[in-house]
Amino acid sequence: MSLLMGKLNILISTLIFGFLPHQEVSDYIALESLDKDEQIENLIFEQIDNENLYGAVFHIEQGDEVIRSAAGNLETDEQFSIASVTKMFTASVIFQMAEDGLLTMDDTIDMYLTPEEYSGLHVYEGVEYSEAITIGQLVSQTTGLPAYAENEAEGLTLVEESIDNGASFTFTSKLNSAKEKGARFINGEGAYYADLNYDILGEIIERVSEDTLGSQYEQYIFEPLELSDTFLAEAGSEVPPVVVNGEERDITPILENMHASGGLISTSNDLMIFLKSFFNGVMFDESFIDPDALEDIQFYFHQYGNGFMNFDVSAEVPVFDMHPLAGHAGINGSFAFYNRELDLYITGTTNQASNPMLNYELIQQFIDIAEE
C-alpha cells in the first residue's frame, strides 16, 4: 500500500489536471447497445495492454442492482490477494473482541508485546512513548510509527526483495526496521499510514485469543458472513500473478508474511458481502467507525479512520466533481469502497502495482455507469 500511495502522490497532478473523472463512455463504445456490465467489460478491455494490465474484476451494488464484470486473464469469481484491504478485516476482529470484553481500545501495547518487542519502537526527539501506544491508535493509524517504505524507490525495492525472499519479511524484521527509522510524531498527535500498526494488531489478536489469526477471522467474519472464498494466505497459497513494473510476478512468497496488514485472499463477491457488513453495523456497533472521525494522512486527498481510509478530492478542490470513497485499497490494485451519498459499493482488483491511478480512474467511470 505504501508503494501505491507513493505513486499516487507523484501522479496526483495527473489526477487533477489530466484525468477526467466523468469521461463519456461513448468515447469507447455505443452505450445504447450494451448492458452496464458489458459497458464496464469493454472499458476494462480498452485498458488491457498485457504490459501494465492483464485483467481486472469489478463488482458494483446499489440497491437491488448488481453489476459484475471481468476481462482479460481474470474471471468474475477469481480469488485474488486483497492486500491492504485486509486491514478492514483486522479492525473488524478488534472491534468485536472489544465488544466481547477481551480487550479495550485504550489498552496499551505493553500489555501484549514483550519488552524486547516494544522497547525502542516509538522514540521521538529522544523521548520514548512505546508503552503509551494504544490499540485505538493502531487501528486509526495515529501511533506515529513509520512505514516500511517512506518513498517510491524504497517501496519498489522492498516489494521486489520481498517477492524474491519473502521469508525475511517477518514481524521481528518489521519491528526492527521501525526502530531504526524512528517515530514520525508523538502518538495521538497526528496520523501516518503504516502497515506495522496492523501487523501489531494481528499479534495482539493471536495473543488475546491464544489462537491463530486465521481462526479469529473465521470465527468473527468468515463464518457469520458465510464467506466461503476468503482465507488467510499460507505457504502454498495460489493467486494470479501481479503486474509489478510491467512484469507479472508471483507474490505468494510474501503473502504469508503480510498477515494482518495484507495477507487475505478473497473474491469480489465475498468482498462485497464484507464491505456492506462493515459499513452497516452487521458485525459490530457502527460507533466504532464514526465517518466524521477522520485524520489526514501523508497522501494527498486521503484520510484515515478506524479501520478504513477515505479518498475525497472534491472536499478540498470542489471544482473537481469526483465521487468520494470510503473503504480501502491495496498495493496490488485490490479495492473495496463505499460511496455514502449514492449508497453504492464497489469491489474488485486490477491486479497490478504499475499504475495506481488506474483504479481510481476506472472506479469513477464505473460509478457513473451505475448511476445512469
N, C-alpha and C positions, 0 to 999 in steps of 0.2 A: 504493500500500500504506500510506503514511503516513496518508492520509485515512481508510482503512478502520480502521486501528488507533486513530486518534484518536477516531473514533466508538465503537469498541469500549470504550475507556477510559470514555467518558461513559456508555455504556449498560451497563456491567458490573453495576451494581446490579440492572438488569432481568434480566440473566442469572442472578444468584444468587437473587434474591427473587421474580422473577415468571415465569421460564422453567422449565417442567417438562420436563427432557430426555427423560423416558420416558413422555410423554403417550400414552395409548392411541389407536391408530389407529381404534378402533371409535367414537371421537367423531366421525369423519368419514365412514367407510364401513363396510359389512358385510364383515369380513375373510374370512369363510368363502366368499364368492362370487367373490373375486378372487385372481389370482396376485400374487406380490410386486412385479413390475414394474408391474402395474395399480394396486396399492395406492399405490406411490410416485407414479405418474402422477396419481392422484386427490388426493394430498396437495399436489402441485405446483399442480394446478388450484385447490385451496382458497386458495392464496396469491396467485394471479394476479388483479390488480385493474386492469391496464392503466394504472396510475399509477406505482407503485413497482416492480412486477414485471410483465413482459410475457411471459416464458417462462423455462424452465430445462431443463438436461440433467443427469442423474445416471447414473453408471456404477459399479457395485459388483462386486467379485470377491472370493470367499472359497473357497479350494479349487477345486473344479470348478464351483461355482455362479457364474453370471453374471447380473446384473440390470442392464438398461438401460432407462431411462425418460426421456421428454421430454414437455413440454407447452407450450402457448402458441405463441409465434412461433418456437420453436427445434425442430430435429429431432435425433434421436439422433446423426446423423453430421455435425452442423453444425460448421463451422470457426468458432472464436471467438478473441479475444485472450485469452491466458493471463496477461497482465500479470506480476506478480512471481513467478509460478511459474517464469518464465524463469530466475530465479536458480539453480534446481536444475540446469538445463541448463548454465549458465555454469560452475558449480562442477564439473560432471562433465567438462567440457573441460579445466579447470585440473588436475584430479586425473590425467587421462590424459596430459596434457603433462608432468606431474611424473614419472609412471611411464616416459615416453619419454625422460626426461633433458633435456627442453627448458627446464625451469625447476625451481626448488625452492620449497617452501612458505615457506622462510626468506629468499628473495630480497626485497630492499627495492625500493620503487617508484622510487627514484632510478636504478635500473638500466634502467628502461623509459620513464619520463616525462622530459621535458625540464626543466631548471632553472626555466624560466619557468612550467611547469605545476605543479611540486610546491612551489616556494618560497612560503612563507606559507600553505600548505594546512593544516598542523596546528600551530597555535600555542596553547599552554596556559599561562596565567599568565605570559606574557611569554617563554616558552621555546619554541623551535621543535623539533618532533620529526618533521617531514615525512619526512626521509631514513631514519628508523627504522621506518616503516610497512612491514610485510611482506605478502606475498601471503597467507599463512595468516591474518593479522589481517583482511585484506579479506574473505576467504571467510567467516570466523566473526563478522563484524560487531563486531570488538573494536578497531577503529582509533581510536575516539573522534571520528570525523568527524561533522558534523551532518547532519540530514535536510534535504531541500528545504523541508519544511513542518514546523514544530515544534508546530502546533496545528491544530484542525479548521478554523477560519476561514481561516487561511493556506493550508491544504490545498485548500479549496474554491476559493479564488481562483486558486491555481496550476493546478488541473485545468481550470477554465473558461478561463483565459487561454491555457493550453497548447492546448486544443481549438481556440480561435479563432486562435491564432498559433503553431502547432507549430514553425515554423522557428526561433523564438527560443530554443527549449529545447534547447540544444546541450551537448556535452561541456565546451566552454570556459565557457559560462554557468554550468554546474553547478559547476565548479571555482571560479569567481569568487564564486558565492553562498556556497560553503563557507568561503572565505577571509574573507568579510565576517562570517559568523556566528561563526566561531571554534570550536575543538575543545571537546568535552564533558569529556574527561579525557585523561590520558596514555595513549597507545596501549598495549594489552595489559593495562590495569588495570580493565577493565570491558567491557560490551557495550552497543551502542546501534545500533538498526536504522536504516540509511541507504542509500538507493538508490545513492548516489555510490560506495560501496565496490564495487559490481558494475559500475558504469559504468567505473571504473578497470580492473577485471579484463578487461572487454571490450577496452579499449585495449591492455592487455598481451598478450592472446591474438593480436590482429592484428599487433602489432609483433614478437612472437616468431615467428609463423608466416609473416610477410611476406605475408599474405593476408587476406581478409575474414573477419569473424566468422561470417558465414553459411556460408562454405566450411568452417570448423572445426566448426561444428555438424553439417554434412553429413558430414564425414569421421569424426568421433568418435562421433556419436549417430544421426543420421537414417539413414545408410546401413547401419551394423551392425545397428540395431534394426528396419530396414525401416519407418521412419515416413514413409509416403507423403503424409500430410496435414498435416505440420508444416513451417513455414518462418519465416524472419525477415522481419518486415514491411518493406516498402519503399514508395516513392511509388506510389500507385495500388492498394495492397492494400485488399481489402474485407472487412469483418467486420460482423456485426449491430450496429446502434447500441446503445449502453449507456445505461441509465437513470441520469441524474445529477440529483438534486434533483427527481425526479418528471417529468423531461423526457427523451425519447430524444435522445441526442447522438451525432453521428458522431465517433468517436475516431480515425479514420485519420490526421488531421493530426499527431498526436503519436506514433503507434506507431513510425514510423521512427526518431525521436529517443530512444525508450526503450531501444533497442539491447539491451545485455547485462543490464540490470536489469529489463526488462519488455516486450521487443519481439517476442516469438514469437507466432505464430498456430498453433493446433492443434485437435484434436478430443478428445472424452472417451476415445475408444478409443486413440488414439496416446498420450495422457497416461497411460493405464493401463499400456500396454506400458513406457513410460519409467519410471513410478513403481516398478513391480515390479523393473525392472532396477537402478534407483538403490539400492534397499534390499537387494538380494540379490547384490551383488558381480559383476554381469554385465559392467559397463563398467569397473570399477576395483576395487582391493582394498578390502574393507569397512572396513579400519582407518582410511581417510580420514574416515569418518562415524561414529566412535565415539558410540553413543547416550547414553553417560554423560558425554560432554564437552560439556555444555550450560551456557550462561551466561544469567542473567536479562537481559531487555531491558526497554525502557521501558513495555511494555504488560502489563497485568495477566494473570497466568497464562500468559505466553509466555516461552520461552527460545529461544536460537539456537545451532545447532551449526555444523558445516562444510557449508554449502550448504543447510540446511533449518531450519525453525522447529518448535517443539514447543508444543502447546497442551494444558495439563493443569490443570484446575480441581480435580479430586479429590485431587491430590497435596498441595495446600495447604489445601483445605477438604474433608476426607474424607466429610462428611455428604452432599455432592452427588455422586451416582453418575453421573458423566459419563465417556464414553469418551475417553481421551487420544488425541491426534492428532499424528503426525509427518509433515511434508511442507512444504507451502506454500499460501498463499492470495494472491489478488491484489485490488487496489483495485476491480476491476470485477465481483467475485463469482466469479471463477475459483478453482479449488482442486484440489489433488492431495494426499491424505492417506492415511496408513497407520496402522492400529492393530495394534501388535505382539502384544498379548495374544490378540486374536481372529484374527490373521493375515488381516486384512481390508483391502482397498484401495478407495478411493472417489475418483472424479474427476468433473469437470463444471464447470458455471457457473450462476449465477443472473443473470448479465449485467446487474448493476445495482450502483450505488455509493450508493444511497439508504438501505439498511438492512443494514449489515454483520452484524448479529446473525442475519439470516435464514439465512445459510449454515450457521452453527453449529447453529442450531435444527433445520434440516432434516437436516443430516448426522447429528446424534444420533438423530433419529427413524428415519431410514432404516437406520442401523446396527442399531437394534432390530428392524426389519422383517426385515433379512437374517438376524438371529440366530434368528428364530422357527422 
